[in-house]
Amino acid sequence: MSKKILAAMLAMVMILLAGCNTPAPAPTPEVKPVSLTIWHYFSGAQQEALDAIVADFNATVGKDKKITVTAENQGATADLEKKIQTASDAGLAQLPDIIHGYPDITATLHAKGFIADMGSYLKAEDLADYYEGFIKEGSQFTGGEFRLMPIAKSTELLFLNKTLWNNVKEQIGAKDEDLATWEGIAKAGKAYFELTGKTFFGIDSLANFFYLGGFQQGHEFVTPGKFTPNEEAEQRIYNFVSTGINEGWLVVKDANKKYNSDFMNDGTAVCYVGSNSGTTYLFPVTTVGQAENDELACLSYPVFEGEKAAVIQQGAGMSIAKKGADKEKAAVEFLLFLTNPNNTAKFSMATGYIPVRKSAQESEAFKAFLSGKNADGTALDVKKAKISLAINAVLKQFDTYELYYTPAFPNSNVVRRNVDDEMSKILSKSYTDFNTFFTNLTAEVTKTLTGR
């Protein structure tokens, strides 16, 4: 055998031996399946919309990433909150992986160390498309981390029986712009009652009116753990309600009429302020039994004259229980899917809540919806047409109004009840002077916050 052939054979053997010594590539780590449970209070169209998105996630992104989500209805809001309280008292392990609730629930659970920081799994650009106010509200808790994803958000509008208003406004010397201010509403309300003997205006949430009335005047009465009264600001709030009651034009709900919509639906009120999500309950008439409903209009929330245009943002979100990185990361994946532009638009169109992302408006289906049409070009049914009317008004309002949210902290819900109870006493005429109201409200809220 020639030396050249032998050398070649030896070289080949060396290459083969070297190949045998090369380590095999490391196997791709197997993705562990993750199961997530959501507790929520959605029902009807809301639950149907959520279930559809959950099913879509499980069949697509969830299937690819081995994440399975189960959404469980726990009853009404109070039922859910009671179950969350019971579970948290028993320990973190008893809580669901994703918790649907209002910010005060998140604040209470966060104080126990039970709520994960979603921000640790997100980049700034992941949240850039959400309305800034919603992200601020979800980041208001101790430490400033993002812990509550916006889901079912709403605001307040002024709902108007436009037909009735157009028929009477000249008779009472009023103009459309009067409806833009609390002072204008008071003036029109007095004149309307003198003409007809009927109530004119209602307020769905007296607590919202109090909190927001202060904010419009540049004053926040309640901050985490603290109450800062302001006599001048509270006087204007008290005067509006007290004057409306004494002059007869402000709606007072009772056992027979529990909602302001009841008054518009039987012709005993012209307008009221309330959540945009309640639009579908409105069937305004001038006279009970008339053949067709009157025209409904949705206008921006009134402002105190000379003060800043501000409106409340409210509604529930979803937080994640602190159960380890695998579950937390998977839960963030789902919540981003739930609130992606397409899904938040779908949820809005089905339920009347506000899309939580700005780019939802770029969806062709949502554009059609805002113009009063379905995706196929047919006209919306009556219910969806009302939702479209309200969402259009909300988006217009968002362009020029500052968004305000009531602060959430342990016992903030009790403070809110204190405010609502004291404001309700103005309606019942339990208070006949401002000083008593001012003193008692301050005492009640301070007692809740300090225990003294």
C-alpha positions in Angstrom: 0.0 0.0 0.0 1.5 3.3 -0.9 2.3 5.9 1.7 -0.2 8.3 0.1 -3.1 5.9 0.3 -2.2 5.0 3.9 -2.1 8.7 4.9 -5.5 9.4 3.3 -7.0 6.4 5.2 -5.6 7.6 8.5 -6.9 11.1 7.9 -10.4 9.7 7.2 -10.3 7.6 10.4 -9.3 10.7 12.4 -12.2 12.7 11.0 -14.6 9.9 11.9 -13.3 9.6 15.4 -13.5 13.4 15.8 -17.2 13.3 14.7 -17.9 10.6 17.3 -16.5 12.9 20.0 -18.7 15.9 19.0 -21.4 16.3 21.6 -25.0 15.8 20.3 -27.1 19.0 20.2 -29.0 19.6 23.4 -32.7 18.6 23.2 -35.2 21.5 23.0 -36.7 21.9 26.5 -40.2 20.5 26.6 -42.8 23.2 27.2 -44.8 22.3 30.3 -48.6 22.6 30.0 -50.1 25.4 32.0 -53.8 25.5 33.1 -55.3 28.8 34.1 -58.6 29.5 35.9 -60.4 32.8 35.8 -63.1 33.8 38.3 -65.5 36.5 36.9 -68.9 37.9 37.3 -69.8 38.4 33.6 -73.3 37.2 32.5 -75.4 37.4 29.4 -73.7 39.1 26.4 -70.6 39.8 28.4 -70.1 36.1 29.4 -70.8 35.0 25.8 -68.1 37.4 24.5 -65.5 36.3 27.1 -66.2 32.6 26.5 -65.8 33.1 22.7 -62.4 34.7 23.2 -61.3 32.1 25.6 -62.3 29.3 23.2 -60.4 31.1 20.4 -57.3 31.4 22.6 -57.3 27.8 23.6 -57.6 26.7 19.9 -54.8 29.0 18.7 -52.2 30.7 20.9 -53.0 28.5 23.9 -52.7 25.3 21.8 -49.3 26.4 20.4 -47.9 27.4 23.8 -49.7 24.6 25.8 -51.8 27.1 27.8 -55.4 26.2 28.6 -57.8 28.8 30.1 -61.0 28.0 31.9 -63.4 30.9 32.7 -65.8 30.3 35.7 -68.7 32.6 36.5 -69.0 33.1 40.2 -72.4 34.9 40.2 -73.0 38.6 40.6 -70.3 41.1 41.6 -71.0 40.8 45.3 -70.9 37.0 45.0 -67.5 37.1 43.3 -66.1 39.5 45.8 -67.3 37.4 48.7 -65.7 34.3 47.2 -62.4 36.1 46.6 -62.4 37.4 50.2 -63.0 33.8 51.5 -60.4 32.4 49.3 -57.8 35.0 50.2 -58.4 34.5 53.9 -57.6 30.8 53.3 -54.3 31.7 51.5 -52.9 32.4 48.1 -53.3 28.9 46.8 -57.1 29.1 47.1 -57.3 32.0 44.7 -57.9 31.5 41.0 -55.0 32.3 38.6 -56.7 35.3 37.1 -59.0 37.5 39.2 -61.7 39.7 37.7 -62.6 42.6 39.9 -62.5 46.3 40.6 -59.4 48.1 41.6 -60.2 48.1 45.3 -60.2 44.3 45.2 -56.8 44.3 43.6 -55.6 46.8 46.2 -56.7 44.6 49.1 -55.1 41.5 47.6 -51.9 43.3 46.7 -51.7 44.5 50.4 -51.5 40.8 51.3 -48.8 40.2 48.7 -51.0 38.0 46.5 -51.0 40.0 43.2 -48.2 39.6 40.5 -46.5 42.5 38.8 -47.4 42.1 35.1 -44.9 44.7 34.2 -42.0 42.3 34.8 -43.3 40.3 31.8 -44.0 43.2 29.5 -42.1 45.9 27.6 -43.2 49.5 27.4 -44.3 49.0 23.8 -46.7 46.2 24.9 -48.8 48.8 26.7 -48.3 51.8 24.5 -51.5 51.3 22.6 -53.7 51.1 25.7 -55.4 54.3 26.8 -53.0 55.9 29.2 -55.5 56.5 31.9 -56.4 52.8 32.0 -52.7 51.8 32.5 -52.3 54.5 35.2 -55.3 53.1 37.1 -53.8 49.6 36.8 -50.5 50.9 38.2 -51.8 53.0 41.1 -51.0 50.4 43.8 -48.2 50.6 46.4 -45.0 50.3 44.5 -46.4 51.6 41.2 -46.1 48.3 39.3 -48.7 47.4 36.7 -51.1 44.9 38.4 -54.5 45.3 36.8 -55.2 44.8 33.1 -58.2 46.9 31.9 -61.0 44.8 30.5 -64.5 46.1 30.9 -64.1 49.9 31.1 -66.8 52.5 31.0 -67.2 56.2 31.6 -70.2 58.5 32.1 -72.3 60.4 29.6 -75.3 62.7 29.6 -78.3 60.8 28.2 -81.0 63.0 26.6 -84.5 62.5 25.3 -83.7 64.6 22.3 -87.3 64.6 21.0 -88.7 65.9 24.3 -85.9 68.4 24.8 -86.4 69.9 21.3 -90.1 70.3 22.0 -89.6 72.2 25.3 -86.3 74.0 25.2 -87.7 77.2 23.5 -90.6 77.2 25.9 -88.3 77.2 28.9 -85.7 79.6 27.4 -83.0 77.0 27.2 -80.3 76.2 24.6 -78.4 73.1 23.8 -75.2 74.5 25.4 -77.0 74.6 28.8 -76.6 70.9 29.0 -72.8 71.2 29.0 -72.6 72.7 32.5 -74.1 71.9 35.9 -75.2 75.5 36.2 -77.0 75.3 32.8 -78.8 72.1 33.8 -79.9 73.7 37.1 -81.3 76.7 35.2 -83.1 74.5 32.6 -84.4 72.1 35.2 -86.0 74.8 37.3 -87.7 76.3 34.2 -88.9 72.8 33.1 -90.4 72.0 36.4 -92.2 75.3 36.5 -93.6 74.6 33.1 -94.5 70.9 33.5 -94.4 70.0 37.2 -92.1 67.1 36.3 -88.5 66.2 37.2 -85.9 67.0 34.6 -82.5 65.5 35.5 -81.0 62.5 37.4 -77.6 61.4 38.7 -76.8 57.7 38.6 -73.9 57.7 41.0 -73.8 60.4 43.7 -70.4 59.2 44.8 -69.0 59.7 41.2 -70.6 63.2 41.2 -68.8 64.1 44.4 -65.4 62.7 43.5 -65.5 64.1 40.0 -67.1 67.4 41.0 -64.0 68.0 43.2 -61.6 66.9 40.5 -63.2 69.2 38.0 -62.6 72.1 40.4 -58.9 71.0 40.9 -59.3 69.2 44.1 -59.0 65.5 45.0 -60.9 64.8 48.2 -59.7 61.2 48.6 -56.2 60.0 48.1 -54.8 56.6 49.4 -55.5 56.6 53.1 -56.3 60.2 53.3 -59.3 62.6 53.1 -58.8 66.3 52.3 -62.0 68.2 52.6 -62.4 71.5 50.7 -65.3 73.6 51.8 -65.6 75.7 48.6 -65.6 72.8 46.2 -68.0 70.7 48.4 -70.4 73.7 48.6 -70.9 73.8 44.8 -71.6 70.0 44.8 -74.0 70.3 47.7 -75.8 73.3 46.3 -76.5 71.5 43.0 -78.1 68.5 44.6 -79.9 70.5 47.3 -81.2 73.1 44.9 -82.5 70.4 42.5 -84.4 68.7 45.4 -85.9 71.9 46.8 -86.9 73.2 43.4 -88.4 69.8 42.3 -86.4 69.1 39.1 -83.9 66.5 40.4 -84.9 62.8 40.1 -85.2 60.8 43.4 -85.2 57.1 42.9 -87.5 54.8 45.0 -88.6 51.2 45.3 -90.8 51.6 42.2 -88.2 53.4 40.1 -84.8 52.2 41.0 -82.9 53.6 38.0 -82.8 56.9 36.2 -83.6 55.1 33.0 -87.0 54.3 34.5 -87.8 58.0 34.6 -86.7 58.6 31.0 -88.6 55.6 29.9 -91.9 56.9 31.2 -91.5 60.5 30.3 -90.9 61.9 33.8 -87.3 63.0 33.1 -85.6 64.6 30.2 -82.0 63.6 30.9 -79.5 62.1 33.3 -75.8 61.2 33.8 -74.8 57.6 34.0 -72.6 54.8 32.6 -72.3 54.5 28.9 -72.7 50.7 29.4 -76.3 51.3 30.4 -77.4 52.7 27.1 -79.3 49.6 26.0 -81.8 50.0 28.9 -83.0 53.3 27.5 -86.3 53.6 25.6 -87.2 57.3 26.1 -90.7 58.5 25.6 -92.7 61.7 26.1 -95.9 59.9 27.0 -96.4 56.4 28.2 -97.9 54.2 25.6 -96.8 56.2 22.5 -96.3 54.2 19.4 -92.6 54.8 18.9 -89.7 55.7 21.2 -88.3 59.2 21.2 -84.9 59.9 19.8 -82.0 59.3 22.2 -78.9 61.5 22.3 -75.6 60.8 24.1 -73.7 64.0 25.1 -70.5 64.7 27.0 -70.5 64.8 30.8 -71.3 68.3 32.3 -68.7 70.5 33.8 -68.9 73.2 36.5 -68.6 76.6 34.8 -65.0 77.8 34.5 -63.6 74.4 35.5 -61.7 71.7 33.7 -63.5 69.1 31.5 -62.9 65.8 33.3 -64.9 62.6 33.4 -64.6 59.4 35.4 -63.2 56.1 34.1 -64.5 53.1 35.8 -65.0 49.4 35.5 -63.3 46.1 36.3 -60.1 44.6 35.1 -58.2 41.4 35.6 -55.2 40.8 37.9 -52.9 37.7 38.2 -52.4 35.8 41.4 -48.7 35.4 42.4 -48.3 31.7 41.7 -44.9 31.5 40.1 -43.4 32.6 36.8 -44.9 29.8 34.6 -48.5 30.6 35.5 -47.9 34.4 35.6 -46.2 34.5 32.2 -49.0 32.3 30.7 -51.7 34.6 32.3 -50.1 37.7 30.8 -50.1 35.9 27.4 -53.8 35.3 27.7 -54.6 38.9 28.9 -52.7 40.4 26.0 -54.8 38.1 23.7 -58.0 39.1 25.4 -57.3 42.8 24.9 -55.6 42.7 21.5 -57.1 45.3 19.1 -59.4 42.8 17.4 -60.7 41.2 20.6 -61.2 44.4 22.6 -63.2 45.8 19.6 -65.4 42.6 19.5 -65.9 42.8 23.3 -66.9 46.5 23.0 -69.4 45.8 20.2 -71.0 43.0 22.1 -71.2 44.6 25.5 -71.1 48.3 25.3 -67.9 48.7 27.2 -65.1 50.9 25.8 -62.3 49.3 23.7 -59.2 49.5 25.9 -56.8 50.0 23.0 -56.7 53.0 20.7 -56.0 51.0 17.6 -59.2 49.0 18.0 -60.8 51.9 16.1 -58.7 50.9 13.0 -60.6 47.6 12.7 -62.9 47.6 9.6 -65.6 45.9 11.6 -65.4 48.5 14.3 -65.4 51.4 11.8 -68.6 49.9 10.3 -70.0 49.6 13.8 -69.4 53.2 14.6 -71.1 54.2 11.4 -74.2 52.2 12.4 -73.6 49.2 10.3 -72.6 45.5 10.6 -69.5 44.2 8.9 -71.7 43.1 5.9 -73.1 46.6 5.5 -76.5 45.9 7.0 -77.9 48.3 9.6 -77.3 47.5 13.3 -80.2 46.2 15.3 -81.7 48.5 17.9 -79.6 47.3 20.8 -76.3 47.5 18.9 -77.3 50.9 17.4 -77.6 52.3 21.0 -74.2 50.8 21.9 -72.7 52.4 18.8 -74.3 55.8 19.6 -72.8 55.7 23.1 -69.3 54.5 22.1 -69.1 57.3 19.5 -69.9 59.8 22.2 -67.3 58.3 24.6 -64.5 58.4 22.0 -65.4 62.0 21.2 -65.3 62.8 24.9 -61.9 61.1 25.3 -60.4 63.5 22.8 -61.0 66.6 25.0 -61.7 65.4 28.5 -59.2 64.4 31.2 -59.8 60.9 32.6 -60.1 60.6 36.4 -60.3 57.4 38.4 -61.2 57.1 42.1 -58.1 55.9 44.1 -58.1 52.2 45.2 -56.7 51.2 48.5 -57.8 48.9 51.4 -61.2 50.2 52.6 -61.6 52.6 49.6 -64.9 50.9 48.8 -66.1 51.7 52.4 -65.0 55.4 51.9 -67.0 55.4 48.7 -70.1 54.1 50.6 -69.6 56.8 53.2 -69.7 59.4 50.4 -72.7 57.9 48.7 -74.6 57.6 52.0 -74.0 61.2 53.0 -74.9 62.5 49.5 -78.1 60.5 49.6 -79.1 62.3 52.7 -79.3 65.5 50.7 -81.8 63.8 48.4 -83.9 62.7 51.3 -83.7 66.2 52.8 -82.0 64.8 56.0 -79.6 67.6 55.5 -81.0 71.1 55.3 -77.8 73.1 55.6 -74.3 72.6 54.1 -72.3 72.9 57.3 -73.9 69.8 58.8 -73.3 67.8 55.6 -69.7 69.0 55.4 -69.0 68.2 59.1 -70.7 64.8 59.0 -69.1 63.6 55.8 -65.6 64.6 57.0 -66.2 62.7 60.2 -67.5 59.5 58.6 -64.7 59.3 56.0 -62.1 60.1 58.6 -63.4 57.4 60.9 -63.2 54.8 58.1 -59.7 55.8 57.3 -58.3 56.1 60.8 -60.7 54.1 63.0 -61.3 57.2 65.1 
